[in-house]
Amino acid sequence: MSRGTGKNWLFFAGLMLLMGVLPFILSEYQLNLAITMVIYSLFALSYNILFGNAGMLSFGHAAYFGVGAYTTIILFKRLEAGMFTGILGGAVSGALLGLIFGVFVVRLGGTYFALLTLAFNELIYAAAEKWRSMSGGEDGVGATRPDLLIPGIGSVDMFSTRNWYYFVSVVVVLGAAFCWYFTKTPLGRLNESLRENEDRARFIGYNIYASKLVIYIISAFFAGLAGGLAGAFQEFVTVTYINLDKAAEVLIMTFVGGSGTFWGPILGACFLTYLNDVLSTLTEHWALIQGAIFVLLVMYAPNGLSGVLIKFKEMIFSRKTEN
């Protein structure tokens, strides 16, 4: 094991230890905020598969998040589905919608791709708003999240914030681990090459259309998984889970954190979630401050917060080397 790899594993172990002890050192309100951060970290990671790795700018990623949330809540309410079934149903519904839309959108690139994803997002938003018998329209739909049934152990109370935090953390860590592993696979490598030079990858002999479709479905799956967790957490879903604000939110999270690194979107999701919570308690014009921060990052830190941290780290090491 190299020295760098050893440091990475040590950092990961420290992070897992910190996540494990958080419920014992945070208040109920702070723990709920931490749960939100964890869920949106997965949402941002799913978006980064498209935007950061493949260079596909999507304005419609909220559609898969929202459909995942609606599916989970409806399964809880109408079919009395268990926790695993409901959350997995949200992820699968996101993937199926990604398959349906991906057949059309991945044929395009650049501006056309972005606009078509925006159009499909608006289509799902309109469907959720008008299909009141299923979605509740603007009034939304709610359901109590069920207990978690674990074979050999029994029922675990999911009303407990601490138990729910651990459940969400395990699901998101496993999802993030898959996303990281995906970047190391041949398809993940191809995903990055599509961002750099799609024509060259096609010339080499890769099936670009099939590859982009699979990548799109994987991204939609994890967006649906994050949506299912978010819906179960709030025990209530409305059309705000699908609107353009939600689509812009995940884009901003990914960009602010830095789409050039794997952990950048996680950093962006945690930073913006915490910042929005603090600003919303101080002023009703918090969205303007968030927008100003985004503009400043675009102008002076195009690689996001992760890029700033990497530069800071390089400066420290360079000074140590000089000394």
Steps between C-alpha positions, in 0.01 A plus 500: 500500500640838398527791742230695318261205504564449870412864569180468298388194695591672828294803399208276403515312831506831689201624303303183574586531869382862500173406331451224755530728803307799362161391647657511848641852470237682292162631603180368341482798265867474402464127436208564267717752315778239476252251350407757235868553421558126459201455268589795279859380483375191317279716276800716408716192437237362263501828309878507487499171308344700216640848544841451658605173339327503161465876454124473436328808642149396603222732614262212566661290772229600748253285304667178620538632853132596514372180340707298748349696790143463369543128435630432849222693673228347282634149567494573873149643489311286251679165511630518857843407366792439733791739534736313266227450239395865506852644476607250232177573312594868490843418360361261236234751393775758449695253288194408290423865435867549415472219246188651339642851478858390440407328174431848362732738685832316469479522121566872540776705654575847624216751499251259341560243774455762774180639351345159443569394859336826609194423286466149643534636854215741433296213358533300822431812706177564307396136534553507877310826530197385298479133602341582835353155557852357521732784598264730684592786268634809675363367830741208484473152648620370834560169674664388823824316441474138620729319739803326358468121502837322521494119471636339813493826695142618480337839464698824537308817584557749218315778682812540710719769342814317606393171339391682186835680482691173515277341236541795261875512564545131418296528178681816386847367586429185299366711212803732514732198507339369182530842335870507591553145376318589179764765420764224509318265262554499121159661452588765757826572319310523174259739668788738568638461149161605361543830681842556345444384143186311402597480133828330583324240716262431210791471258670243722190283471291560812121498476450854625121492501473179705771614741339838563160335547633262767677789673181705491298217655755450779489872578118497504499192727699674773299820459185292556663335801580840649145614426355193670707570811400868496130416463513243780690747720242775458212249483349736247559585134381792287577628152787705650703179479484524119494871419781702342618623839590144594668442164706818545579410861681178416689674219615773739598246766714310251661812357563668837664187638697439182403255229864419426537274803296212636450653845435853368121453459481358853678807631270727299183325622605524866619860467189631324258308723663644810534848348135512393391391846706774667402773253130413510500564876662841449313644203215422265723606210740211552467390136661825385802437721526145369492632145771755578724226642443292187596794275817564702602135475441501124719809464782424743487125573376317189615167644276544804580460867691177436727690261562765766589232756731324255684826425527575872644152558752546218609835644563346842700209358701729274598715798603192697713385207671839474578499872 
